Amino acid sequence: MTRVAATGMNIESKEESARTFMKWMTDAKQTVTSSLITGYQPTRHSAINSQEMQDVFKKNRLFKIASDQMEFASPRLMELAYYEIGKILIQKFKKHS
């Protein structure tokens, strides 16, 4: 996890700094750059539809397929016991199938 600190600033300056950072971090161009560096999927439709990403998709068909599958993605529970719950559910489903 990355943490960013803004010490020695008043609340208004911190809030403005946070807004500026979030605007930059979620900008389509930055999202494309981040995707190219990390290999993670872009998080914005505008980034996915950009010419730069379209060129990447032409060169790497599997990256395009992964991107297309995001339409069908759903959030995952962020519960610490998620793994254990999943194991229990799989066992129960196997018993009843």
Distance bins in CASP14 RR format, pairs under 12 A and 6 or more apart:
PFRMAT RR
TARGET T0000
AUTHOR 0000-0000-0000
RMODE 2
METHOD distances of the structure
MODEL  1
2 21 0 0 0 0 0 1 0 0 0 0 0
2 25 0 0 0 0 0 1 0 0 0 0 0
4 14 0 0 0 0 0 1 0 0 0 0 0
4 17 0 0 0 0 1 0 0 0 0 0 0
4 18 0 0 0 0 1 0 0 0 0 0 0
4 20 0 0 0 0 0 1 0 0 0 0 0
4 21 1 0 0 1 0 0 0 0 0 0 0
4 22 0 0 0 0 0 1 0 0 0 0 0
4 24 0 0 0 0 0 1 0 0 0 0 0
4 25 0 0 0 0 0 1 0 0 0 0 0
5 14 0 0 0 0 1 0 0 0 0 0 0
5 17 0 0 0 0 0 1 0 0 0 0 0
5 18 0 0 0 0 0 1 0 0 0 0 0
5 21 0 0 0 0 0 1 0 0 0 0 0
6 12 0 0 0 0 0 1 0 0 0 0 0
6 13 1 0 0 1 0 0 0 0 0 0 0
6 14 1 0 1 0 0 0 0 0 0 0 0
6 15 0 0 0 0 1 0 0 0 0 0 0
6 16 0 0 0 0 1 0 0 0 0 0 0
6 17 1 0 1 0 0 0 0 0 0 0 0
6 18 1 0 0 1 0 0 0 0 0 0 0
6 19 0 0 0 0 0 1 0 0 0 0 0
6 20 0 0 0 0 0 1 0 0 0 0 0
6 21 0 0 0 0 1 0 0 0 0 0 0
7 13 0 0 0 0 0 1 0 0 0 0 0
7 14 0 0 0 0 1 0 0 0 0 0 0
7 17 0 0 0 0 0 1 0 0 0 0 0
8 14 0 0 0 0 1 0 0 0 0 0 0
8 17 0 0 0 0 0 1 0 0 0 0 0
9 15 0 0 0 0 1 0 0 0 0 0 0
9 16 0 0 0 0 1 0 0 0 0 0 0
9 17 1 0 0 1 0 0 0 0 0 0 0
9 18 0 0 0 0 0 1 0 0 0 0 0
10 16 0 0 0 0 1 0 0 0 0 0 0
10 17 0 0 0 0 0 1 0 0 0 0 0
11 17 0 0 0 0 0 1 0 0 0 0 0
11 18 0 0 0 0 0 1 0 0 0 0 0
12 18 0 0 0 0 0 1 0 0 0 0 0
12 19 0 0 0 0 0 1 0 0 0 0 0
13 19 0 0 0 0 0 1 0 0 0 0 0
13 20 0 0 0 0 0 1 0 0 0 0 0
14 20 0 0 0 0 0 1 0 0 0 0 0
14 21 0 0 0 0 0 1 0 0 0 0 0
15 21 0 0 0 0 0 1 0 0 0 0 0
15 22 0 0 0 0 0 1 0 0 0 0 0
16 22 0 0 0 0 0 1 0 0 0 0 0
16 23 0 0 0 0 0 1 0 0 0 0 0
17 23 0 0 0 0 0 1 0 0 0 0 0
17 24 0 0 0 0 0 1 0 0 0 0 0
18 24 0 0 0 0 0 1 0 0 0 0 0
18 25 0 0 0 0 0 1 0 0 0 0 0
19 25 0 0 0 0 0 1 0 0 0 0 0
19 26 0 0 0 0 0 1 0 0 0 0 0
20 26 0 0 0 0 0 1 0 0 0 0 0
20 27 0 0 0 0 0 1 0 0 0 0 0
21 27 0 0 0 0 0 1 0 0 0 0 0
21 30 0 0 0 0 0 1 0 0 0 0 0
22 30 0 0 0 0 0 1 0 0 0 0 0
23 29 0 0 0 0 0 1 0 0 0 0 0
23 30 0 0 0 0 1 0 0 0 0 0 0
23 31 0 0 0 0 0 1 0 0 0 0 0
24 30 1 0 1 0 0 0 0 0 0 0 0
24 31 0 0 0 0 0 1 0 0 0 0 0
24 33 0 0 0 0 0 1 0 0 0 0 0
24 34 0 0 0 0 0 1 0 0 0 0 0
25 31 0 0 0 0 1 0 0 0 0 0 0
25 33 0 0 0 0 0 1 0 0 0 0 0
25 34 0 0 0 0 1 0 0 0 0 0 0
25 43 0 0 0 0 1 0 0 0 0 0 0
25 44 0 0 0 0 0 1 0 0 0 0 0
26 32 0 0 0 0 0 1 0 0 0 0 0
26 34 0 0 0 0 1 0 0 0 0 0 0
26 42 0 0 0 0 0 1 0 0 0 0 0
26 43 1 0 0 1 0 0 0 0 0 0 0
26 44 1 0 0 1 0 0 0 0 0 0 0
26 46 0 0 0 0 0 1 0 0 0 0 0
26 47 0 0 0 0 1 0 0 0 0 0 0
27 33 0 0 0 0 1 0 0 0 0 0 0
27 34 0 0 0 0 1 0 0 0 0 0 0
27 42 0 0 0 0 0 1 0 0 0 0 0
27 43 0 0 0 0 0 1 0 0 0 0 0
27 44 0 0 0 0 1 0 0 0 0 0 0
27 46 0 0 0 0 1 0 0 0 0 0 0
27 47 0 0 0 0 1 0 0 0 0 0 0
27 50 0 0 0 0 0 1 0 0 0 0 0
28 34 0 0 0 0 0 1 0 0 0 0 0
28 35 0 0 0 0 0 1 0 0 0 0 0
28 42 0 0 0 0 1 0 0 0 0 0 0
28 43 0 0 0 0 1 0 0 0 0 0 0
28 44 1 0 1 0 0 0 0 0 0 0 0
28 45 0 0 0 0 1 0 0 0 0 0 0
28 46 1 1 0 0 0 0 0 0 0 0 0
28 47 1 0 1 0 0 0 0 0 0 0 0
28 48 0 0 0 0 1 0 0 0 0 0 0
28 49 0 0 0 0 1 0 0 0 0 0 0
28 50 1 0 0 1 0 0 0 0 0 0 0
28 51 0 0 0 0 0 1 0 0 0 0 0
28 52 0 0 0 0 1 0 0 0 0 0 0
28 53 0 0 0 0 1 0 0 0 0 0 0
29 35 0 0 0 0 0 1 0 0 0 0 0
29 36 0 0 0 0 0 1 0 0 0 0 0
29 42 0 0 0 0 0 1 0 0 0 0 0
29 44 0 0 0 0 1 0 0 0 0 0 0
29 46 0 0 0 0 1 0 0 0 0 0 0
29 47 1 0 0 1 0 0 0 0 0 0 0
29 50 1 0 0 1 0 0 0 0 0 0 0
29 51 0 0 0 0 0 1 0 0 0 0 0
29 52 0 0 0 0 1 0 0 0 0 0 0
29 53 0 0 0 0 0 1 0 0 0 0 0
30 36 0 0 0 0 0 1 0 0 0 0 0
30 37 0 0 0 0 0 1 0 0 0 0 0
30 38 0 0 0 0 0 1 0 0 0 0 0
30 42 0 0 0 0 0 1 0 0 0 0 0
30 43 0 0 0 0 0 1 0 0 0 0 0
30 44 0 0 0 0 1 0 0 0 0 0 0
30 46 0 0 0 0 0 1 0 0 0 0 0
30 47 0 0 0 0 1 0 0 0 0 0 0
30 50 0 0 0 0 0 1 0 0 0 0 0
30 52 0 0 0 0 0 1 0 0 0 0 0
31 37 0 0 0 0 0 1 0 0 0 0 0
31 38 0 0 0 0 0 1 0 0 0 0 0
31 39 0 0 0 0 0 1 0 0 0 0 0
31 40 0 0 0 0 1 0 0 0 0 0 0
31 41 0 0 0 0 1 0 0 0 0 0 0
31 42 1 0 1 0 0 0 0 0 0 0 0
31 43 1 0 1 0 0 0 0 0 0 0 0
31 44 1 0 1 0 0 0 0 0 0 0 0
31 45 0 0 0 0 1 0 0 0 0 0 0
31 46 1 0 0 1 0 0 0 0 0 0 0
31 47 1 1 0 0 0 0 0 0 0 0 0
31 48 0 0 0 0 1 0 0 0 0 0 0
31 49 0 0 0 0 0 1 0 0 0 0 0
31 50 0 0 0 0 1 0 0 0 0 0 0
31 52 0 0 0 0 0 1 0 0 0 0 0
31 53 0 0 0 0 1 0 0 0 0 0 0
32 38 0 0 0 0 0 1 0 0 0 0 0
32 39 0 0 0 0 0 1 0 0 0 0 0
32 40 0 0 0 0 0 1 0 0 0 0 0
32 41 0 0 0 0 0 1 0 0 0 0 0
32 42 1 0 0 1 0 0 0 0 0 0 0
32 43 0 0 0 0 0 1 0 0 0 0 0
32 44 0 0 0 0 1 0 0 0 0 0 0
32 45 0 0 0 0 0 1 0 0 0 0 0
32 46 0 0 0 0 1 0 0 0 0 0 0
32 47 1 0 1 0 0 0 0 0 0 0 0
32 48 0 0 0 0 1 0 0 0 0 0 0
32 49 0 0 0 0 0 1 0 0 0 0 0
32 50 1 0 1 0 0 0 0 0 0 0 0
32 51 0 0 0 0 1 0 0 0 0 0 0
32 52 1 0 1 0 0 0 0 0 0 0 0
32 53 1 0 1 0 0 0 0 0 0 0 0
32 54 0 0 0 0 0 1 0 0 0 0 0
32 55 0 0 0 0 0 1 0 0 0 0 0
32 56 0 0 0 0 1 0 0 0 0 0 0
32 57 0 0 0 0 0 1 0 0 0 0 0
32 67 0 0 0 0 0 1 0 0 0 0 0
33 39 0 0 0 0 0 1 0 0 0 0 0
33 40 0 0 0 0 0 1 0 0 0 0 0
33 42 0 0 0 0 1 0 0 0 0 0 0
33 44 0 0 0 0 0 1 0 0 0 0 0
33 47 0 0 0 0 1 0 0 0 0 0 0
33 50 0 0 0 0 0 1 0 0 0 0 0
33 52 0 0 0 0 1 0 0 0 0 0 0
33 53 0 0 0 0 0 1 0 0 0 0 0
33 56 0 0 0 0 0 1 0 0 0 0 0
34 40 1 0 0 1 0 0 0 0 0 0 0
34 41 0 0 0 0 0 1 0 0 0 0 0
34 42 1 0 0 1 0 0 0 0 0 0 0
34 43 0 0 0 0 1 0 0 0 0 0 0
34 44 0 0 0 0 0 1 0 0 0 0 0
34 47 0 0 0 0 1 0 0 0 0 0 0
34 53 0 0 0 0 0 1 0 0 0 0 0
35 41 1 0 0 1 0 0 0 0 0 0 0
35 42 1 0 1 0 0 0 0 0 0 0 0
35 43 0 0 0 0 1 0 0 0 0 0 0
35 44 0 0 0 0 1 0 0 0 0 0 0
35 47 1 0 0 1 0 0 0 0 0 0 0
35 48 0 0 0 0 1 0 0 0 0 0 0
35 50 0 0 0 0 1 0 0 0 0 0 0
35 52 0 0 0 0 1 0 0 0 0 0 0
35 53 1 0 0 1 0 0 0 0 0 0 0
35 56 0 0 0 0 1 0 0 0 0 0 0
35 57 0 0 0 0 0 1 0 0 0 0 0
35 60 0 0 0 0 0 1 0 0 0 0 0
35 63 0 0 0 0 1 0 0 0 0 0 0
35 66 0 0 0 0 0 1 0 0 0 0 0
35 67 0 0 0 0 1 0 0 0 0 0 0
35 70 0 0 0 0 0 1 0 0 0 0 0
36 42 0 0 0 0 1 0 0 0 0 0 0
36 47 0 0 0 0 0 1 0 0 0 0 0
36 50 0 0 0 0 0 1 0 0 0 0 0
36 52 1 0 0 1 0 0 0 0 0 0 0
36 53 0 0 0 0 1 0 0 0 0 0 0
36 55 0 0 0 0 0 1 0 0 0 0 0
36 56 1 0 0 1 0 0 0 0 0 0 0
36 57 0 0 0 0 0 1 0 0 0 0 0
36 59 0 0 0 0 0 1 0 0 0 0 0
36 60 0 0 0 0 0 1 0 0 0 0 0
36 63 0 0 0 0 0 1 0 0 0 0 0
37 56 0 0 0 0 0 1 0 0 0 0 0
38 63 0 0 0 0 0 1 0 0 0 0 0
39 53 0 0 0 0 0 1 0 0 0 0 0
39 56 0 0 0 0 1 0 0 0 0 0 0
39 60 0 0 0 0 1 0 0 0 0 0 0
39 62 0 0 0 0 0 1 0 0 0 0 0
39 63 1 0 0 1 0 0 0 0 0 0 0
39 66 0 0 0 0 1 0 0 0 0 0 0
39 67 0 0 0 0 0 1 0 0 0 0 0
40 47 0 0 0 0 0 1 0 0 0 0 0
40 63 0 0 0 0 0 1 0 0 0 0 0
40 66 0 0 0 0 1 0 0 0 0 0 0
40 67 0 0 0 0 0 1 0 0 0 0 0
40 70 0 0 0 0 0 1 0 0 0 0 0
41 47 0 0 0 0 1 0 0 0 0 0 0
41 48 0 0 0 0 1 0 0 0 0 0 0
41 53 0 0 0 0 1 0 0 0 0 0 0
41 56 0 0 0 0 0 1 0 0 0 0 0
41 57 0 0 0 0 0 1 0 0 0 0 0
41 60 0 0 0 0 0 1 0 0 0 0 0
41 62 0 0 0 0 0 1 0 0 0 0 0
41 63 0 0 0 0 1 0 0 0 0 0 0
41 64 0 0 0 0 0 1 0 0 0 0 0
41 65 0 0 0 0 0 1 0 0 0 0 0
41 66 1 0 0 1 0 0 0 0 0 0 0
41 67 1 0 1 0 0 0 0 0 0 0 0
41 68 0 0 0 0 0 1 0 0 0 0 0
41 69 0 0 0 0 1 0 0 0 0 0 0
41 70 1 0 1 0 0 0 0 0 0 0 0
41 71 0 0 0 0 0 1 0 0 0 0 0
41 73 0 0 0 0 1 0 0 0 0 0 0
42 48 1 0 1 0 0 0 0 0 0 0 0
42 49 0 0 0 0 1 0 0 0 0 0 0
42 50 0 0 0 0 1 0 0 0 0 0 0
42 52 0 0 0 0 1 0 0 0 0 0 0
42 53 1 0 0 1 0 0 0 0 0 0 0
42 54 0 0 0 0 0 1 0 0 0 0 0
42 56 0 0 0 0 1 0 0 0 0 0 0
42 57 0 0 0 0 0 1 0 0 0 0 0
42 63 0 0 0 0 0 1 0 0 0 0 0
42 64 0 0 0 0 0 1 0 0 0 0 0
42 66 0 0 0 0 0 1 0 0 0 0 0
42 67 1 0 0 1 0 0 0 0 0 0 0
42 70 0 0 0 0 1 0 0 0 0 0 0
43 53 0 0 0 0 0 1 0 0 0 0 0
43 67 0 0 0 0 0 1 0 0 0 0 0
43 70 0 0 0 0 1 0 0 0 0 0 0
43 73 0 0 0 0 0 1 0 0 0 0 0
44 50 0 0 0 0 1 0 0 0 0 0 0
44 53 0 0 0 0 1 0 0 0 0 0 0
44 67 0 0 0 0 0 1 0 0 0 0 0
44 70 0 0 0 0 0 1 0 0 0 0 0
45 53 0 0 0 0 0 1 0 0 0 0 0
45 67 0 0 0 0 0 1 0 0 0 0 0
45 70 0 0 0 0 1 0 0 0 0 0 0
45 71 0 0 0 0 0 1 0 0 0 0 0
46 52 0 0 0 0 0 1 0 0 0 0 0
46 53 0 0 0 0 1 0 0 0 0 0 0
47 53 1 0 1 0 0 0 0 0 0 0 0
47 54 0 0 0 0 0 1 0 0 0 0 0
47 56 0 0 0 0 0 1 0 0 0 0 0
47 57 0 0 0 0 0 1 0 0 0 0 0
47 67 0 0 0 0 1 0 0 0 0 0 0
47 70 0 0 0 0 0 1 0 0 0 0 0
48 54 0 0 0 0 1 0 0 0 0 0 0
48 56 0 0 0 0 0 1 0 0 0 0 0
48 57 0 0 0 0 1 0 0 0 0 0 0
48 63 0 0 0 0 0 1 0 0 0 0 0
48 64 0 0 0 0 1 0 0 0 0 0 0
48 66 0 0 0 0 0 1 0 0 0 0 0
48 67 1 0 1 0 0 0 0 0 0 0 0
48 68 0 0 0 0 1 0 0 0 0 0 0
48 70 0 0 0 0 1 0 0 0 0 0 0
48 71 0 0 0 0 0 1 0 0 0 0 0
49 57 0 0 0 0 0 1 0 0 0 0 0
49 67 0 0 0 0 0 1 0 0 0 0 0
50 56 0 0 0 0 1 0 0 0 0 0 0
50 57 0 0 0 0 0 1 0 0 0 0 0
50 67 0 0 0 0 0 1 0 0 0 0 0
51 57 0 0 0 0 0 1 0 0 0 0 0
51 58 0 0 0 0 0 1 0 0 0 0 0
52 58 0 0 0 0 0 1 0 0 0 0 0
52 59 0 0 0 0 0 1 0 0 0 0 0
53 59 0 0 0 0 0 1 0 0 0 0 0
53 60 0 0 0 0 0 1 0 0 0 0 0
53 63 0 0 0 0 1 0 0 0 0 0 0
53 64 0 0 0 0 1 0 0 0 0 0 0
53 67 1 0 0 1 0 0 0 0 0 0 0
54 60 0 0 0 0 0 1 0 0 0 0 0
54 63 0 0 0 0 0 1 0 0 0 0 0
54 64 0 0 0 0 1 0 0 0 0 0 0
54 67 0 0 0 0 0 1 0 0 0 0 0
55 63 0 0 0 0 0 1 0 0 0 0 0
55 64 0 0 0 0 0 1 0 0 0 0 0
56 62 0 0 0 0 0 1 0 0 0 0 0
56 63 1 0 0 1 0 0 0 0 0 0 0
56 64 0 0 0 0 1 0 0 0 0 0 0
56 66 0 0 0 0 0 1 0 0 0 0 0
56 67 0 0 0 0 1 0 0 0 0 0 0
57 63 1 0 0 1 0 0 0 0 0 0 0
57 64 1 1 0 0 0 0 0 0 0 0 0
57 65 0 0 0 0 1 0 0 0 0 0 0
57 66 0 0 0 0 1 0 0 0 0 0 0
57 67 1 0 0 1 0 0 0 0 0 0 0
57 68 0 0 0 0 1 0 0 0 0 0 0
58 64 1 0 0 1 0 0 0 0 0 0 0
60 66 0 0 0 0 1 0 0 0 0 0 0
60 67 0 0 0 0 1 0 0 0 0 0 0
61 67 0 0 0 0 0 1 0 0 0 0 0
61 68 0 0 0 0 0 1 0 0 0 0 0
62 68 0 0 0 0 0 1 0 0 0 0 0
62 69 0 0 0 0 0 1 0 0 0 0 0
63 69 0 0 0 0 0 1 0 0 0 0 0
63 70 0 0 0 0 0 1 0 0 0 0 0
64 70 0 0 0 0 0 1 0 0 0 0 0
65 71 0 0 0 0 0 1 0 0 0 0 0
65 72 0 0 0 0 0 1 0 0 0 0 0
66 72 0 0 0 0 0 1 0 0 0 0 0
66 73 0 0 0 0 0 1 0 0 0 0 0
67 73 0 0 0 0 0 1 0 0 0 0 0
75 82 0 0 0 0 0 1 0 0 0 0 0
76 82 1 0 0 1 0 0 0 0 0 0 0
76 83 0 0 0 0 0 1 0 0 0 0 0
76 85 0 0 0 0 0 1 0 0 0 0 0
76 86 0 0 0 0 0 1 0 0 0 0 0
77 83 0 0 0 0 0 1 0 0 0 0 0
77 84 0 0 0 0 0 1 0 0 0 0 0
77 85 1 0 0 1 0 0 0 0 0 0 0
77 86 0 0 0 0 1 0 0 0 0 0 0
77 89 0 0 0 0 0 1 0 0 0 0 0
79 85 1 0 0 1 0 0 0 0 0 0 0
79 86 0 0 0 0 0 1 0 0 0 0 0
81 87 0 0 0 0 0 1 0 0 0 0 0
81 88 0 0 0 0 1 0 0 0 0 0 0
81 89 0 0 0 0 0 1 0 0 0 0 0
82 88 0 0 0 0 0 1 0 0 0 0 0
82 89 0 0 0 0 0 1 0 0 0 0 0
83 89 0 0 0 0 0 1 0 0 0 0 0
83 90 0 0 0 0 0 1 0 0 0 0 0
84 90 0 0 0 0 0 1 0 0 0 0 0
84 91 0 0 0 0 0 1 0 0 0 0 0
85 91 0 0 0 0 0 1 0 0 0 0 0
85 92 0 0 0 0 0 1 0 0 0 0 0
86 92 0 0 0 0 1 0 0 0 0 0 0
86 93 0 0 0 0 1 0 0 0 0 0 0
86 94 0 0 0 0 0 1 0 0 0 0 0
87 93 0 0 0 0 0 1 0 0 0 0 0
87 94 0 0 0 0 0 1 0 0 0 0 0
88 94 0 0 0 0 0 1 0 0 0 0 0
88 95 0 0 0 0 0 1 0 0 0 0 0
89 95 0 0 0 0 0 1 0 0 0 0 0
89 96 0 0 0 0 0 1 0 0 0 0 0
90 96 0 0 0 0 0 1 0 0 0 0 0
90 97 0 0 0 0 0 1 0 0 0 0 0
91 97 0 0 0 0 0 1 0 0 0 0 0
END
